[in-house]
């Protein structure tokens, strides 16, 4: 079953070479009970590690069940270990966070991707610990812990049990119990190999191999009658494997247990991700709210709008007063609407200031004179009352539509509709209240009074020309053509000489201004989110540091898992799942905390905020990705640990 031929093993300690094995040749048949003895440094533990596939020889050959194993990869060695060999360690190497039954079933995570607790309880019953199956390892005596370790070694139905000083830390009574269990296992057909320096333990074996200075100096009892191999022994478990999903779920379960065992450290790890995700959610909500607020205010300006203004003519290279020779009139607005096919509406506009008086209250505000098309072009159809009509424009009727700020300052709690106010000592009847537009740092759009343009020009402001013309184009695609057509038409109408045409008029595209503002808002949102994402990176670095600490603390556990059959990928998956769990839970908590921050900002500061599912999902996915990225290095470090060095780690 086990054949070693001229096996050598050399370790390097700095510049010194230590030859632990020197040409060892050995054969172990199925069903034998062997004790390997020798003084410290004789090479007996190294020989057991080679036999147990925890280490590979530098020279010679090693055949296990007819298969040459000295050249197998680390993962292939792990698979061979879990199918053939069970380990019983002097230090027991039980995981402290789980019960005895779960300790016993732990190797099944890597062989069957599940924990079969029923089988574990049967094995604990076999070693006399049925009533202690649900107790943690720190609640068991030394002898009981070693029996749990023996049951764990049997869970994958191995052909060989390797016991390294199995009674070294036990009292006499516990030693007798353990030796009795090992004898019974050997009677069932399992090959038992014990490494010990105790004579009474060595006498239990029917074959004794003595070692000194890395060589076998004697082999007593070779060829003695061996126990018949039981038919069940040596067969790999035929229980159904649950596949990668079952393995992933079990790794997640194990990871949650490990994280729960270190609550403070886990909480601090999550805190970095939580703050990062909350910052991202809050900043995206703030940016999105600001963008929507800008879009709302931009929509109040109207869509597809152009503004025609008089320019400044240069005479002798000197700029004259704007509009000296290029005044705009009401007829120009009508001409543009009638002659330019791309134009839907056009309305002249005059502006000024006026003092509004109502009873004992007065207010200074902006006065805008315009046509009836203003309501549709500027999205200003009154929510209360009505807008003035074409008839009222034609007859220069003294009617006014006021903004919310004017209504609040002048009328307070009174109903303005139908009331008479004085604007610059001229009576006007209030017929409507404009919809709310909002205020900015520079201007309150609701602090305004809109009156018929003819009334403004000839009865209030004393103007014979309009200040500018608002033009609404039928659709956005026609705006460039409309600009060109309007420019050509107005220059032709005013007979502007070629030398002055460039500066005669200005046509401003409000859609471009809106697009620029929207782009600025998006840039600001991106900037805010980028700044918040930096905290996520800091949180990721925190996760990596905590995981590195976890790997260091659990080095012996990693060695144990590899000894019972875990491949490098299994260890990598387990630690990576832990990192992702920390990130994911921190991300979910961060989303909730970010929502709370956003709600507080909206309530206390009155800021416009908008939480989107997409932003929350983005933050969560980013946090999980951070966990993967920053968890890979600690996980890879854990997966590449040498099982022997890990088991010896203190």
TIDO-747404 format. One record per residue (C-alpha): residue number from 1; residue in three letters; x, y, z. Coordinates in steps of 0.2 Angstrom, whole numbers, padded with zeros to 4 digits, always signed. Each point is the difference from the previous one (the first is absolute). Example, Ala and Ser with C-alpha at 12.3 -4.5 7.8 and 13.67 -1.06 7.14 Angstrom:
2
     k     r      xx      yy      zz
     1   ALA   +0062   -0022   +0039
     2   SER   +0006   +0017   -0003
REM end
This chain:
650
     k     r      xx      yy      zz
     1   UNK   +0000   +0000   +0000
     2   UNK   +0014   +0012   +0005
     3   UNK   +0017   -0002   -0008
     4   UNK   +0015   +0012   +0003
     5   UNK   +0016   -0003   -0010
     6   UNK   +0016   +0010   +0005
     7   UNK   -0011   +0015   +0005
     8   UNK   +0010   +0015   +0005
     9   UNK   -0005   +0017   +0007
    10   UNK   +0011   +0015   +0004
    11   UNK   -0005   +0017   +0008
    12   UNK   +0009   +0016   -0001
    13   UNK   +0001   +0011   +0015
    14   UNK   +0009   +0015   -0006
    15   UNK   +0017   -0005   -0007
    16   UNK   -0001   -0017   +0009
    17   UNK   -0007   -0016   -0007
    18   UNK   -0009   -0013   +0011
    19   UNK   -0002   -0017   -0008
    20   UNK   -0015   -0006   +0009
    21   UNK   -0002   -0016   -0010
    22   UNK   +0015   -0010   -0008
    23   UNK   -0005   -0013   -0012
    24   UNK   -0015   -0008   +0010
    25   UNK   -0007   -0015   -0008
    26   UNK   -0016   -0007   +0008
    27   UNK   -0015   -0010   -0005
    28   UNK   -0017   +0000   +0010
    29   UNK   -0014   -0012   -0004
    30   UNK   -0018   +0002   +0002
    31   UNK   -0007   -0004   +0018
    32   UNK   +0017   +0002   +0009
    33   UNK   +0002   +0009   +0017
    34   UNK   +0017   +0009   +0000
    35   UNK   +0009   +0011   +0013
    36   UNK   +0014   +0011   -0007
    37   UNK   +0012   +0005   +0015
    38   UNK   +0016   +0009   +0002
    39   UNK   +0008   +0015   +0009
    40   UNK   -0004   +0018   -0004
    41   UNK   +0008   +0004   -0017
    42   UNK   +0000   -0018   -0006
    43   UNK   -0011   +0004   -0015
    44   UNK   -0016   -0010   +0006
    45   UNK   -0012   +0015   -0001
    46   UNK   +0008   +0005   -0018
    47   UNK   -0003   -0019   -0005
    48   UNK   -0018   +0002   +0006
    49   UNK   -0003   +0016   -0010
    50   UNK   +0007   -0008   -0015
    51   UNK   -0011   -0016   +0002
    52   UNK   -0015   +0012   +0004
    53   UNK   +0003   +0010   -0016
    54   UNK   +0003   +0016   +0010
    55   UNK   +0017   +0001   -0007
    56   UNK   +0009   -0007   -0015
    57   UNK   +0017   -0008   -0001
    58   UNK   +0015   +0008   -0008
    59   UNK   +0006   -0017   -0007
    60   UNK   -0006   -0018   -0002
    61   UNK   -0017   -0006   -0004
    62   UNK   -0016   -0002   +0010
    63   UNK   -0015   -0011   -0006
    64   UNK   -0017   +0001   +0009
    65   UNK   -0012   -0014   -0005
    66   UNK   +0011   -0003   -0016
    67   UNK   +0000   +0019   -0005
    68   UNK   +0016   +0010   +0000
    69   UNK   -0004   +0015   +0010
    70   UNK   +0017   +0009   +0002
    71   UNK   -0003   +0010   -0016
    72   UNK   -0018   +0005   +0003
    73   UNK   -0006   +0018   +0001
    74   UNK   -0006   +0008   +0016
    75   UNK   -0018   -0002   -0004
    76   UNK   +0002   -0018   -0006
    77   UNK   +0009   -0004   +0017
    78   UNK   -0015   +0008   +0009
    79   UNK   -0012   -0011   -0009
    80   UNK   +0011   -0015   +0003
    81   UNK   +0001   +0004   +0019
    82   UNK   -0019   +0002   +0002
    83   UNK   -0004   -0016   -0009
    84   UNK   +0013   -0011   +0008
    85   UNK   +0007   +0007   +0017
    86   UNK   -0007   +0006   +0016
    87   UNK   +0011   +0010   +0012
    88   UNK   +0000   +0001   +0019
    89   UNK   +0011   +0014   +0007
    90   UNK   +0008   +0001   +0017
    91   UNK   -0008   +0018   +0002
    92   UNK   -0017   -0007   -0005
    93   UNK   -0002   +0016   -0012
    94   UNK   -0018   +0001   +0003
    95   UNK   -0009   +0016   -0006
    96   UNK   -0006   +0010   +0016
    97   UNK   -0015   +0009   -0008
    98   UNK   -0010   -0016   -0005
    99   UNK   -0007   -0015   +0009
   100   UNK   +0008   -0018   +0001
   101   UNK   -0012   -0006   -0013
   102   UNK   +0005   +0014   -0012
   103   UNK   +0018   -0003   +0003
   104   UNK   -0002   -0018   -0005
   105   UNK   -0010   +0005   -0015
   106   UNK   +0012   +0014   -0006
   107   UNK   +0010   -0011   -0012
   108   UNK   -0016   -0003   -0010
   109   UNK   +0000   +0018   -0005
   110   UNK   +0014   -0005   -0012
   111   UNK   -0005   -0017   -0005
   112   UNK   -0019   +0001   -0001
   113   UNK   -0002   +0019   +0001
   114   UNK   -0012   -0002   +0015
   115   UNK   +0000   -0003   +0019
   116   UNK   -0008   -0017   +0003
   117   UNK   -0003   +0001   +0018
   118   UNK   -0010   -0016   +0001
   119   UNK   +0016   -0010   -0005
   120   UNK   +0011   +0011   +0012
   121   UNK   -0012   -0005   +0014
   122   UNK   +0002   -0018   -0004
   123   UNK   +0019   +0001   +0000
   124   UNK   -0001   +0009   +0017
   125   UNK   -0011   -0014   +0007
   126   UNK   +0013   -0012   -0007
   127   UNK   +0014   +0008   +0011
   128   UNK   -0012   +0002   +0015
   129   UNK   -0004   +0019   -0002
   130   UNK   -0018   -0001   -0005
   131   UNK   -0006   +0011   +0014
   132   UNK   +0013   +0013   -0003
   133   UNK   -0004   +0003   -0019
   134   UNK   -0007   +0017   +0003
   135   UNK   +0014   +0007   +0011
   136   UNK   +0014   +0011   -0005
   137   UNK   +0018   -0005   +0001
   138   UNK   +0003   +0011   +0015
   139   UNK   -0013   -0010   +0009
   140   UNK   +0008   -0017   -0002
   141   UNK   +0015   -0008   +0009
   142   UNK   +0016   -0004   -0008
   143   UNK   -0005   -0018   -0003
   144   UNK   -0017   +0005   -0007
   145   UNK   +0008   +0012   -0012
   146   UNK   +0012   -0013   -0006
   147   UNK   -0014   -0012   -0003
   148   UNK   -0009   +0014   -0010
   149   UNK   +0016   +0001   -0010
   150   UNK   +0000   -0019   -0003
   151   UNK   -0019   +0001   -0006
   152   UNK   +0005   +0014   -0011
   153   UNK   +0014   -0010   -0008
   154   UNK   -0013   -0014   -0004
   155   UNK   -0013   +0011   -0008
   156   UNK   +0006   -0003   -0018
   157   UNK   +0002   -0019   +0003
   158   UNK   +0019   +0000   -0002
   159   UNK   +0011   -0015   -0003
   160   UNK   +0014   +0007   +0012
   161   UNK   +0000   +0009   +0017
   162   UNK   +0015   +0010   +0004
   163   UNK   +0002   +0005   +0018
   164   UNK   +0014   +0012   +0005
   165   UNK   +0003   -0002   +0019
   166   UNK   -0019   -0003   +0003
   167   UNK   +0002   -0002   +0018
   168   UNK   +0014   +0013   +0003
   169   UNK   -0012   +0012   +0009
   170   UNK   -0011   -0012   +0009
   171   UNK   -0001   -0008   +0017
   172   UNK   +0002   -0018   +0003
   173   UNK   -0019   -0004   +0000
   174   UNK   -0003   +0010   -0016
   175   UNK   +0016   -0008   -0008
   176   UNK   -0008   -0017   +0003
   177   UNK   -0016   +0005   -0008
   178   UNK   +0008   +0007   -0015
   179   UNK   +0011   -0016   -0002
   180   UNK   -0016   -0010   +0002
   181   UNK   -0008   +0009   -0014
   182   UNK   +0015   -0002   -0012
   183   UNK   +0000   -0018   +0003
   184   UNK   -0018   -0002   -0004
   185   UNK   +0003   +0010   -0016
   186   UNK   +0014   -0012   -0005
   187   UNK   -0011   -0015   +0004
   188   UNK   -0013   +0008   -0013
   189   UNK   +0014   -0001   -0013
   190   UNK   +0007   +0018   +0000
   191   UNK   +0019   +0001   -0001
   192   UNK   +0006   +0010   +0015
   193   UNK   +0017   +0009   +0001
   194   UNK   +0005   +0008   +0016
   195   UNK   +0015   +0012   +0003
   196   UNK   +0005   -0001   +0018
   197   UNK   +0014   +0001   +0012
   198   UNK   -0009   -0009   +0014
   199   UNK   +0004   -0018   +0002
   200   UNK   -0016   -0006   +0007
   201   UNK   -0009   +0008   -0015
   202   UNK   +0012   -0008   -0012
   203   UNK   -0003   -0017   +0008
   204   UNK   -0018   +0001   -0006
   205   UNK   +0005   -0002   -0018
   206   UNK   +0004   -0017   -0008
   207   UNK   +0014   +0008   -0010
   208   UNK   +0013   +0013   +0006
   209   UNK   +0011   +0010   -0011
   210   UNK   +0015   +0009   +0009
   211   UNK   +0008   +0015   -0008
   212   UNK   +0016   +0010   +0003
   213   UNK   +0008   +0014   -0009
   214   UNK   -0012   -0002   -0015
   215   UNK   +0002   -0018   -0003
   216   UNK   -0009   -0016   +0005
   217   UNK   +0011   -0009   +0013
   218   UNK   -0012   -0014   +0003
   219   UNK   -0017   -0007   -0005
   220   UNK   -0007   -0013   +0012
   221   UNK   -0015   -0010   -0003
   222   UNK   -0001   +0002   -0019
   223   UNK   -0009   -0014   -0008
   224   UNK   -0011   -0004   +0016
   225   UNK   -0018   -0005   -0002
   226   UNK   -0010   +0015   -0006
   227   UNK   -0018   +0004   +0003
   228   UNK   -0012   -0005   -0014
   229   UNK   -0005   +0016   -0009
   230   UNK   -0018   +0003   +0002
   231   UNK   -0010   +0002   -0016
   232   UNK   -0006   +0017   +0004
   233   UNK   +0017   +0007   +0003
   234   UNK   +0010   +0010   -0013
   235   UNK   -0015   +0004   -0011
   236   UNK   -0003   +0018   -0004
   237   UNK   -0017   +0006   +0006
   238   UNK   -0014   -0002   -0013
   239   UNK   -0011   +0013   +0008
   240   UNK   -0006   +0013   -0013
   241   UNK   +0010   +0015   -0002
   242   UNK   -0009   +0016   +0000
   243   UNK   +0010   +0009   -0013
   244   UNK   +0008   +0018   +0000
   245   UNK   -0016   +0008   +0007
   246   UNK   -0001   -0011   +0015
   247   UNK   +0019   +0003   +0003
   248   UNK   -0002   +0019   -0002
   249   UNK   -0015   +0000   +0013
   250   UNK   +0010   -0011   +0012
   251   UNK   +0015   +0012   -0002
   252   UNK   -0012   +0015   +0003
   253   UNK   -0007   -0009   +0016
   254   UNK   +0018   -0003   +0006
   255   UNK   +0005   +0018   -0004
   256   UNK   -0015   +0007   +0010
   257   UNK   +0005   -0011   +0015
   258   UNK   +0018   +0006   -0001
   259   UNK   -0006   +0018   -0001
   260   UNK   -0012   -0002   +0014
   261   UNK   +0014   -0006   +0011
   262   UNK   +0009   +0016   -0002
   263   UNK   -0015   +0013   +0001
   264   UNK   +0010   +0015   +0004
   265   UNK   +0013   -0003   -0013
   266   UNK   -0013   -0004   -0013
   267   UNK   -0010   +0015   +0005
   268   UNK   +0015   +0012   -0003
   269   UNK   +0003   -0008   -0017
   270   UNK   -0018   +0003   -0005
   271   UNK   +0000   +0018   +0007
   272   UNK   +0012   +0005   -0014
   273   UNK   -0011   -0007   -0014
   274   UNK   -0016   +0006   +0009
   275   UNK   +0007   +0018   +0000
   276   UNK   +0006   -0001   -0018
   277   UNK   -0017   -0007   -0006
   278   UNK   -0010   +0012   +0010
   279   UNK   +0011   +0015   -0007
   280   UNK   -0003   -0006   -0018
   281   UNK   -0019   -0002   +0003
   282   UNK   -0001   +0017   +0008
   283   UNK   +0011   +0009   -0013
   284   UNK   -0009   -0008   -0015
   285   UNK   -0017   +0004   +0008
   286   UNK   +0006   +0018   +0003
   287   UNK   +0007   +0001   -0018
   288   UNK   -0015   -0008   -0007
   289   UNK   -0012   +0012   +0009
   290   UNK   +0010   +0015   -0005
   291   UNK   +0000   -0006   -0018
   292   UNK   -0019   -0002   +0001
   293   UNK   -0002   +0017   +0008
   294   UNK   +0010   +0008   -0014
   295   UNK   -0010   -0010   -0013
   296   UNK   -0017   +0006   +0008
   297   UNK   +0006   +0018   +0000
   298   UNK   +0007   -0002   -0018
   299   UNK   -0017   -0007   -0005
   300   UNK   -0008   +0016   +0007
   301   UNK   +0010   +0010   -0013
   302   UNK   -0009   -0009   -0014
   303   UNK   +0007   -0011   -0014
   304   UNK   +0007   +0003   -0017
   305   UNK   +0002   +0018   +0004
   306   UNK   +0010   +0014   -0009
   307   UNK   +0002   +0018   +0006
   308   UNK   +0003   +0013   -0013
   309   UNK   +0008   +0016   +0007
   310   UNK   +0006   +0016   -0008
   311   UNK   +0019   +0001   -0002
   312   UNK   +0013   +0014   +0002
   313   UNK   +0005   +0008   -0017
   314   UNK   +0018   +0006   -0002
   315   UNK   +0003   +0017   -0007
   316   UNK   +0018   +0004   -0004
   317   UNK   +0006   -0015   +0009
   318   UNK   -0009   +0006   +0016
   319   UNK   -0015   -0010   +0008
   320   UNK   -0015   +0010   +0001
   321   UNK   -0014   -0002   +0013
   322   UNK   -0009   -0017   -0003
   323   UNK   -0015   +0002   -0012
   324   UNK   +0004   +0018   -0006
   325   UNK   -0004   -0005   -0018
   326   UNK   -0007   -0017   +0002
   327   UNK   -0016   +0003   +0011
   328   UNK   -0012   -0015   +0001
   329   UNK   -0019   +0003   -0002
   330   UNK   -0016   -0009   +0003
   331   UNK   -0001   -0001   -0019
   332   UNK   +0016   -0009   -0001
   333   UNK   -0007   -0014   +0012
   334   UNK   -0015   -0002   -0011
   335   UNK   +0011   +0000   -0016
   336   UNK   +0011   -0014   +0007
   337   UNK   -0016   -0010   +0005
   338   UNK   -0008   +0002   -0017
   339   UNK   +0015   -0002   -0012
   340   UNK   +0012   -0013   +0008
   341   UNK   -0008   -0018   -0002
   342   UNK   +0010   -0007   +0014
   343   UNK   -0007   +0012   +0013
   344   UNK   -0015   -0005   +0010
   345   UNK   -0003   +0016   +0011
   346   UNK   +0009   +0017   +0002
   347   UNK   -0003   +0013   +0013
   348   UNK   +0008   +0017   +0003
   349   UNK   +0005   +0003   +0018
   350   UNK   +0003   +0016   +0010
   351   UNK   +0007   +0000   +0018
   352   UNK   +0001   +0013   +0014
   353   UNK   -0002   +0002   +0018
   354   UNK   -0015   +0006   +0010
   355   UNK   -0006   +0004   +0017
   356   UNK   -0016   -0010   +0004
   357   UNK   -0012   +0007   +0013
   358   UNK   -0015   -0009   +0008
   359   UNK   -0008   +0008   +0015
   360   UNK   +0014   +0004   +0012
   361   UNK   +0012   -0012   -0007
   362   UNK   +0012   +0003   -0014
   363   UNK   +0014   -0010   -0010
   364   UNK   +0013   +0004   -0013
   365   UNK   +0000   -0014   -0014
   366   UNK   +0004   -0003   -0018
   367   UNK   -0013   +0004   -0013
   368   UNK   -0001   -0010   -0016
   369   UNK   -0011   +0005   -0015
   370   UNK   -0003   -0013   -0012
   371   UNK   -0013   -0008   -0012
   372   UNK   -0012   -0015   +0003
   373   UNK   +0012   -0012   -0007
   374   UNK   +0011   +0002   +0016
   375   UNK   -0011   -0012   +0010
   376   UNK   +0003   -0015   -0011
   377   UNK   +0018   +0004   -0005
   378   UNK   +0006   +0002   +0018
   379   UNK   -0011   -0013   +0008
   380   UNK   -0008   +0014   +0010
   381   UNK   -0019   -0004   -0002
   382   UNK   -0007   +0007   +0017
   383   UNK   -0005   -0013   +0013
   384   UNK   -0012   +0012   +0007
   385   UNK   -0010   +0012   -0011
   386   UNK   +0004   +0002   -0018
   387   UNK   +0012   +0008   -0012
   388   UNK   -0004   +0016   -0010
   389   UNK   -0008   -0002   -0017
   390   UNK   +0004   +0007   -0018
   391   UNK   -0014   +0012   +0002
   392   UNK   +0007   +0007   +0016
   393   UNK   +0017   +0002   -0008
   394   UNK   -0008   +0009   -0015
   395   UNK   -0010   +0012   +0012
   396   UNK   +0015   +0003   +0011
   397   UNK   -0011   -0006   +0015
   398   UNK   +0008   +0003   +0017
   399   UNK   +0000   -0018   +0007
   400   UNK   +0014   -0010   +0008
   401   UNK   +0006   -0017   +0004
   402   UNK   +0011   -0001   +0015
   403   UNK   +0013   -0012   +0007
   404   UNK   -0001   -0009   +0016
   405   UNK   +0013   +0011   +0009
   406   UNK   -0010   +0016   -0005
   407   UNK   -0016   -0009   +0006
   408   UNK   +0007   -0004   +0017
   409   UNK   +0009   +0017   +0003
   410   UNK   -0015   +0011   -0006
   411   UNK   -0015   -0010   +0004
   412   UNK   +0006   -0011   +0015
   413   UNK   -0015   -0011   +0003
   414   UNK   -0013   +0009   -0010
   415   UNK   -0006   -0007   -0017
   416   UNK   +0008   +0011   -0014
   417   UNK   -0012   -0005   -0014
   418   UNK   -0011   +0015   -0005
   419   UNK   +0009   +0012   +0012
   420   UNK   +0007   +0016   -0007
   421   UNK   +0018   +0005   +0003
   422   UNK   +0010   +0015   -0005
   423   UNK   +0016   -0002   -0010
   424   UNK   +0010   +0016   -0001
   425   UNK   -0017   +0009   +0005
   426   UNK   -0010   -0008   -0014
   427   UNK   -0014   -0011   +0005
   428   UNK   +0000   -0018   -0006
   429   UNK   -0012   -0015   +0003
   430   UNK   +0008   -0016   +0005
   431   UNK   -0007   -0014   -0011
   432   UNK   +0012   -0015   +0004
   433   UNK   +0014   -0007   +0010
   434   UNK   +0015   -0007   -0010
   435   UNK   +0006   -0018   +0004
   436   UNK   +0015   -0002   +0012
   437   UNK   +0017   +0001   -0009
   438   UNK   +0012   +0000   +0015
   439   UNK   +0014   +0012   +0006
   440   UNK   +0018   -0001   -0003
   441   UNK   +0015   +0009   +0008
   442   UNK   -0001   +0013   -0014
   443   UNK   -0019   +0002   -0003
   444   UNK   -0017   -0004   +0007
   445   UNK   -0010   -0005   -0016
   446   UNK   -0016   +0002   +0010
   447   UNK   +0003   +0018   +0004
   448   UNK   -0008   +0007   -0016
   449   UNK   -0016   +0008   -0007
   450   UNK   -0005   -0004   -0018
   451   UNK   -0011   +0012   -0009
   452   UNK   -0006   +0002   -0019
   453   UNK   +0015   +0007   -0010
   454   UNK   -0010   +0014   -0007
   455   UNK   -0005   +0006   +0017
   456   UNK   +0018   -0001   +0006
   457   UNK   +0006   +0009   -0015
   458   UNK   -0012   +0014   -0001
   459   UNK   -0008   +0002   +0017
   460   UNK   +0013   -0005   +0013
   461   UNK   +0018   +0000   -0006
   462   UNK   -0001   +0012   -0015
   463   UNK   +0009   -0010   -0012
   464   UNK   -0002   +0000   -0019
   465   UNK   +0012   -0015   -0004
   466   UNK   +0000   -0018   +0008
   467   UNK   +0016   -0005   +0009
   468   UNK   +0000   -0017   -0008
   469   UNK   -0010   -0013   -0009
   470   UNK   -0004   -0017   +0007
   471   UNK   -0001   -0013   -0014
   472   UNK   -0006   -0018   +0002
   473   UNK   +0006   -0012   -0014
   474   UNK   -0012   -0015   -0005
   475   UNK   +0013   -0014   +0005
   476   UNK   +0018   -0001   +0006
   477   UNK   +0007   -0006   -0017
   478   UNK   -0006   +0016   -0009
   479   UNK   +0009   +0012   +0013
   480   UNK   +0016   +0002   -0011
   481   UNK   -0010   +0003   -0016
   482   UNK   -0011   +0012   +0009
   483   UNK   +0014   +0010   +0007
   484   UNK   +0008   +0003   -0017
   485   UNK   -0017   +0004   -0008
   486   UNK   -0005   +0012   +0014
   487   UNK   +0017   +0009   -0001
   488   UNK   -0001   +0002   -0019
   489   UNK   -0018   +0006   +0001
   490   UNK   +0002   +0013   +0014
   491   UNK   +0016   +0007   -0009
   492   UNK   -0010   +0001   -0016
   493   UNK   -0015   +0008   +0008
   494   UNK   +0011   +0014   +0009
   495   UNK   +0011   +0002   -0016
   496   UNK   +0016   -0002   +0010
   497   UNK   +0016   +0004   -0010
   498   UNK   +0012   -0015   -0003
   499   UNK   +0013   +0009   +0011
   500   UNK   -0011   +0000   +0015
   501   UNK   -0010   -0016   -0002
   502   UNK   +0012   -0011   +0012
   503   UNK   -0005   +0010   +0015
   504   UNK   -0017   +0007   -0005
   505   UNK   -0010   -0014   +0010
   506   UNK   +0003   -0014   +0012
   507   UNK   -0009   -0016   +0000
   508   UNK   +0002   -0010   +0016
   509   UNK   -0004   -0018   +0000
   510   UNK   -0008   -0004   +0017
   511   UNK   +0001   -0019   -0003
   512   UNK   +0019   +0001   +0000
   513   UNK   +0000   +0009   +0016
   514   UNK   -0012   -0013   +0007
   515   UNK   +0012   -0014   -0006
   516   UNK   +0015   +0008   +0007
   517   UNK   -0008   +0002   +0017
   518   UNK   -0006   -0018   -0001
   519   UNK   +0017   -0006   -0004
   520   UNK   +0008   +0010   +0014
   521   UNK   -0013   -0008   +0012
   522   UNK   +0005   -0018   -0006
   523   UNK   +0019   +0005   +0002
   524   UNK   -0004   +0005   +0017
   525   UNK   -0009   -0016   +0004
   526   UNK   +0014   -0010   -0007
   527   UNK   +0013   +0010   +0010
   528   UNK   -0010   -0002   +0016
   529   UNK   -0002   -0019   -0003
   530   UNK   +0019   -0002   -0004
   531   UNK   +0004   +0009   +0017
   532   UNK   -0012   -0012   +0009
   533   UNK   +0008   -0015   -0009
   534   UNK   +0017   +0004   +0007
   535   UNK   -0007   -0004   +0018
   536   UNK   -0005   -0017   -0008
   537   UNK   +0018   -0003   -0005
   538   UNK   +0005   +0004   +0017
   539   UNK   -0013   -0012   +0007
   540   UNK   +0007   -0013   -0012
   541   UNK   +0018   +0002   +0007
   542   UNK   -0007   -0002   +0017
   543   UNK   -0008   -0017   -0005
   544   UNK   +0016   -0006   -0007
   545   UNK   +0010   +0005   +0016
   546   UNK   -0013   -0009   +0010
   547   UNK   +0000   -0015   -0011
   548   UNK   +0019   -0001   +0001
   549   UNK   -0002   +0000   +0019
   550   UNK   -0013   -0014   -0001
   551   UNK   +0012   -0010   -0011
   552   UNK   +0014   +0002   +0013
   553   UNK   -0012   -0005   +0014
   554   UNK   -0007   -0015   -0009
   555   UNK   +0016   -0007   -0007
   556   UNK   -0001   -0016   +0010
   557   UNK   -0018   -0002   -0006
   558   UNK   +0005   +0002   -0018
   559   UNK   +0013   -0013   +0003
   560   UNK   -0013   -0012   +0007
   561   UNK   -0012   +0003   -0014
   562   UNK   +0013   -0004   -0013
   563   UNK   +0005   -0015   +0010
   564   UNK   -0018   -0007   -0001
   565   UNK   -0001   +0003   -0019
   566   UNK   -0003   +0018   -0003
   567   UNK   +0008   +0006   -0017
   568   UNK   +0007   +0017   -0002
   569   UNK   -0015   +0005   -0010
   570   UNK   -0011   -0005   +0015
   571   UNK   +0010   +0011   +0012
   572   UNK   +0000   +0014   -0012
   573   UNK   -0019   -0001   -0002
   574   UNK   -0003   -0001   +0019
   575   UNK   +0010   +0016   +0004
   576   UNK   -0006   +0009   -0016
   577   UNK   -0018   -0004   +0005
   578   UNK   +0003   +0008   +0017
   579   UNK   +0007   +0016   -0008
   580   UNK   -0015   +0001   -0011
   581   UNK   -0012   -0003   +0015
   582   UNK   +0008   +0014   +0009
   583   UNK   -0002   +0011   -0015
   584   UNK   -0018   -0005   -0004
   585   UNK   -0006   +0002   +0017
   586   UNK   +0009   +0016   +0002
   587   UNK   -0007   +0006   -0017
   588   UNK   -0018   -0004   +0005
   589   UNK   +0002   +0009   +0017
   590   UNK   +0008   +0014   -0010
   591   UNK   -0015   +0002   -0011
   592   UNK   -0011   +0001   +0015
   593   UNK   +0011   +0013   +0008
   594   UNK   +0002   +0009   -0016
   595   UNK   -0019   +0001   -0002
   596   UNK   -0001   +0007   +0018
   597   UNK   +0013   +0013   -0003
   598   UNK   -0009   +0005   -0016
   599   UNK   -0017   +0002   +0009
   600   UNK   +0009   +0010   +0014
   601   UNK   +0008   +0012   -0014
   602   UNK   -0017   +0002   -0008
   603   UNK   -0009   +0003   +0017
   604   UNK   +0013   +0011   +0009
   605   UNK   +0008   +0010   -0014
   606   UNK   -0015   +0000   -0013
   607   UNK   +0012   -0007   -0013
   608   UNK   -0007   -0008   -0016
   609   UNK   +0005   -0018   +0001
   610   UNK   -0005   -0016   -0011
   611   UNK   +0004   -0018   +0005
   612   UNK   -0001   -0012   -0015
   613   UNK   +0001   -0019   +0001
   614   UNK   +0013   +0001   -0013
   615   UNK   +0012   +0010   +0011
   616   UNK   -0003   -0011   +0015
   617   UNK   +0003   -0016   -0011
   618   UNK   +0016   +0008   -0007
   619   UNK   +0006   +0004   +0017
   620   UNK   -0004   -0018   +0006
   621   UNK   +0009   -0008   -0015
   622   UNK   +0015   +0012   +0002
   623   UNK   +0001   -0006   +0018
   624   UNK   -0001   -0018   -0004
   625   UNK   +0013   +0003   -0014
   626   UNK   +0011   +0009   +0013
   627   UNK   -0001   -0016   +0011
   628   UNK   +0005   -0011   -0014
   629   UNK   +0015   +0011   -0005
   630   UNK   +0007   +0003   +0017
   631   UNK   -0004   -0017   +0006
   632   UNK   +0009   -0009   -0014
   633   UNK   +0018   +0003   +0007
   634   UNK   -0004   -0006   +0018
   635   UNK   -0009   -0015   -0007
   636   UNK   +0014   -0005   -0012
   637   UNK   +0012   +0002   +0014
   638   UNK   -0010   -0012   +0011
   639   UNK   -0003   -0012   -0015
   640   UNK   +0019   -0001   -0003
   641   UNK   +0005   -0004   +0018
   642   UNK   +0010   -0016   +0002
   643   UNK   -0010   -0012   +0010
   644   UNK   +0014   -0006   +0011
   645   UNK   +0006   +0018   +0004
   646   UNK   -0018   +0005   +0003
   647   UNK   -0003   -0014   +0013
   648   UNK   +0016   +0004   +0009
   649   UNK   -0004   +0019   +0000
   650   UNK   -0001   +0007   +0018
REM end
